[in-house]
Amino acid sequence: MKSKKWIAMLLAGGQGSRLGELTTGLAKPAVPFGGKYRIIDFPLSNCTHSGIDTVGVLTQYQPLVLNHYVGNGRPWDLDRNFGGVSVLPPYQGKDGGEWYAGTANAVYQNIQYIDHYDPEYVLVLSGDHIYKMDYSRMLKYHVEKKAQATIAVIEVPWSEASRFGLMNTDEEDKISEFEEKPAKPKSNLASMGVYLFDWKLLKQYLIEDELDAFSTKDFGKDIIPKILGDGKSLYAYRFEGYWKDVGTVESLWGAHMDLLDDVPGFDLNDPHWKFYAGNANHAPQYISAEANITQSLVNEGCIVHGTINHSILSYNVHVGKNTIIKDSVIMPNVKIGNNVTINNAIIASDICIEDYAEIGSTSPAAEITVIGDAENISYVATNEKSRIK
Amino acid sequence: MDNVIGVINLVNEKQYLKELTSHRCLSAVPFGGRYRLIDFTMSNFVHADITKVAVFTKEKYRSIMDHLGSGKEWDLDRRNGGLFILPPTHPDELIKGDLQQFHDHIEFFNRSPEDTVVISPGHHVCKMDFQEIVDHHKDSCADITVVYKDFDGESVDKPIYHKYSIQNDGRVKNIELYTSPEQGDSVGLETFVIKKDLLIEIIKTCCENGEYDFLKDGVKANLHHLKVNSYHYKGYFPFIHSISSYYKSNMEFLNPELAQTFFYDTWDIYTKIKHEAPVKYSITSKVTNSLVANGCDIEGTVENSIIFRGVKIRKGAVVKNSIIMQKGEIHEGTYLENVITDKQVNITSEQVVIGDSIPRIVKKADVV
């Protein structure tokens, strides 16, 4: 019987309700990012580069786009004879079936899938973070520390610490306490939502947690505190590098803006750590004689006649003449007419914006304007939020 | 399209493009920012639902094999059919002609259940609708259909094109091999539709008689007892037979109407996927009237140019009327005008490289 050293379980079922209109028709991990990618490309590419060749993708909310996108895993080199990527939606068994009731329950319902690969370790990932991480270093740390579970953590500014799940650790980085969004943080080590478990231990806790009627069946709220409470060997693995939760409109916009720095904290174009993406065939971008593009990322398939400053254009975005786009994120297949102004906005896929529209505000205090996912809705100059047609 | 095999015939390729073809075959020459010449024929076949494609290679085919891989990008990694790369089988001997190589791989044709074969070279930049051509062939009950175009290219220094005399009913009356055509002459595009059984018969008979050229010995010699019909191709098609015509046909894609109709309004042109990030423009970049492919990092000025995947143009560098192929790096303060740089070229800082009406070529991986 063949077995795997480790496999990953990627939690991709969340709705991402804080992204509002951007996740009306698709799950959060399928939200486009960086002009070319979807959020799920980051954990999947990280898996490939870390030597993980078996990934279960747990889907539930609006899975159509995600199912189609992940497919047989070929773009990430995850089309394998034994292993590879598997999309794992909730299913019915002999005794009926049910929806995934929480992150832990989602993995619990797929114990059979994991046991099929008989892994020593299971890495649990979430599908809403932008980062570049070599998980194999975390595994090495886990083995060296003789840990039974390891949680990846990142130092966050003390001023923001109370927004995160925080790990209090001893001098060996052994975790002594876990606090979810405490008012008075004792630590600034925030959980990145990346957990590595000995599979035997995790399986036992998943089964026990399932029997606990009071459990919310969540890794952070239930499984980790229980493991900790039982005095198991639980370590924090300190990650240094760029990591961003893109669960809100502001953070999604901010993560995009981070890509535009002269020396970006996060380099999409590292030849040794490429991020893979599906649907990648488009014509080269055409930049016209009137165009002016600075400090921006522009993908293939774009036709640009206007001025683009500090913004991101995804594939197949067409920008008309005298149009000015600043500090904005334009998602795929958006057609923008002439004399349009867009500031501090995110325009979702497949939107068509008519001539003379004015979208967003230049005021630094203003919120990010989101023009949501809908086809052929036109926005006009007088009122950025009014829809005609 | 059921029942049709696509053959991409690289055996008759000439080294028209000097330095650009000194280490790769013509079909593997980069074009249009992110393509290789063979991508156009491959994509046209796939668009016509021709799902069995054989590429007959002659020489310097490492880059073409690397490029085509399993055929996945063209949807040609198939259980049935798919992509076949058929190289020469006698590496020590000079190939006598395309029919010889077809003969060496006659099993490929014998084993294929399809009844019709479309033959095309691998270096044409066009959107040719093979469905329409095969329909035309079948409707006219022709034995062989040849595709031609009215010559509108640059004049040639050597007689390299084949001229067809076409009757009013479309039948081919005569073929003049190796001519220097005038504007408007009917020039053959080395593209044919033929019944598979007839092709096999021609391959066998000719090779037995020591004749090895499909056009000369298979088509021209049979004009009188076979029905050889013609298809008049009228779409966009640059005649590429010199560095200057190669350069001009690339630059034509800076015309937004052509780029729009060619790349966006009809079917897609597929190519090998490289997983490059979107193009990064910095605060100092100034790009106008150019085609740019992914993976580029542009800090300098780019005007009327074609920039392939993974090119870096550093601060203060100026690239004008030039073609910069994959992974080129143009350093600070350097000025390029009318230049074609092959792949992986490194132009160090503060250099001035200027071509004239015939662009200057910087060879693959050169450092200037």
Interface residues (C-beta under 8 A of the other chain):
Chain A: G34 G35 K36 R74 P75 D262 L268 N269 K274 F275 Y276 A277 A280 N281 A283 P284 Q285 Y286 I287 S288 A289 E290 A291 N292 I293 T294 Q295 S296 L297 V298 N299 E300 I303 I308 I312 L313 S314
Chain B: G32 G33 R34 K72 E73 L254 P256 A259 Q260 F263 Y264 D268 I269 Y270 T271 I273 H275 E276 A277 P278 V279 K280 Y281 S282 I283 T284 S285 K286 V287 T288 N289 S290 L291 V292 A293 N294 G295 D297 I306 I307
